[in-house]
């Protein structure tokens, strides 16, 4: 079985974070000048909030991608909830923000679901 889903998620997270550094560079400078502590308040500056969530999303994708890559390399089955969660995340993200990078999640999401279906069928066939 080819190992690619986790690496793809990590790559998307890296690209997302690099884009964040380029797009939110002035905001990051403000965060650092204020020493990060209490730099974001709910309902405060929407640019600061967007910068935070942009980086949070990128780093979260890298973390999940690393875990998925490890499971793939060990030959473990990916948890079914993970594929389902990524389907929901991807579909909602594309519907709510069509001019965003959520489209990049289609390939690894389909890969997760396909791999789980294939692995489930293989287990059923082996038990017969």
N, C-alpha and C positions, 0 to 999 in steps of 0.2 A: 504494500500500500504506500502510495506516494505521500510524503510529508510536506504539506504546503499551506494548509489553512492557518495554522498559528503564525507562520512566518508572514503570511499576507496581512493578518491583523496587526502584527507588530509593525510592518511596513506602513500600513495606513496610519497607525498611531504616530509614527515618526514623521511622516509627511504632514499630518495634521499639526503636530507640535512645531515643526519648522515653519509652516504657514502662520501659526500663531505668533512665533517670534518675529516674523516679518511684518505681519499686520498690526500686532499689538505692541510693537517695540516702545512707543512713547508711554503707553500705559504700564508696561513692565518697569520702565525707569521710575515712574511715580511710585509703584509698589515698593521698589527697592529703596528709594529715597525716604519712604515712610517706614522702612524696616519691616514690611509685610504685616505687622501686627494691626489688626482691625482696619485693614485697608479697603474692605468691602462690607457694605451694610445692605441689608435687604431693602429694596426700594430706593437705593441710593443712585449712584452713577451707573446707567445701563452699559456703558462701555467697559467699566471695571468688571461688572458682573459677566458680561460676554467674554472678556479675556479670561476670567477665572474658569468659566465653564468650557471654554475652548481648550484650555490646557488640561483641565480635569478629564475631558473626553479623550484627548490624545493619549494621556498617560494611562488611563483606564484601558484603552484598547491595547496598549503595549503590554500591560500586566496580564490581561485576559489572553492575549495572543501568545505570550510566553508560556502560560499554563497549558493552553491548547497544544502548542508545539511539543511540550514535554509529554503530554498524553499521547500525541501522535507518534512520537519517537519510541515510546514504550509499547506501542501497539494496543493501547487501551481504547475502549469505546468512549466517545465523547458523551457527556450526560445529555439526555434528551431535552431537558429544560434549557440547555444552552442554545441548541438549535432553534427551539421555539421562541426563546427570548430574543434571539437575533432576528428572527423573522418579524416579530412584533416591532422591535426597535427600528429595523430597516424600513418596513412598510410605513410606520407612523412618521419616521423622519423624512422619508421621501414625500409623503402626503403634506406634511406640515411645512417643510422647507425644501421644496423641489429644486431650488437653485443652491444646493449645498453639496457636500461630499458624501451624503448618505448613500448615493448611488454606488460608491466604491465598496459598500458592504454587501452588495448583491452576490458577488462571486463567492466570498468565503461563507456567507450564510447558506447559499445553495449547496456548497460543498459540505457543510456540517450536516444539513438535513439529508443529503444524498448518502453520505457515509453512514449515518445512523440507520437509514433504511436498509442499505446494503448489508451492514453488519447484523442487523436484526434478522434479515432473511437468511443470512449465512448460519446464524445460531439455530434458527428454526429447522433449516435443512439438515444440520448436523445432528439434531436431536431426533430426527425421523429415522 
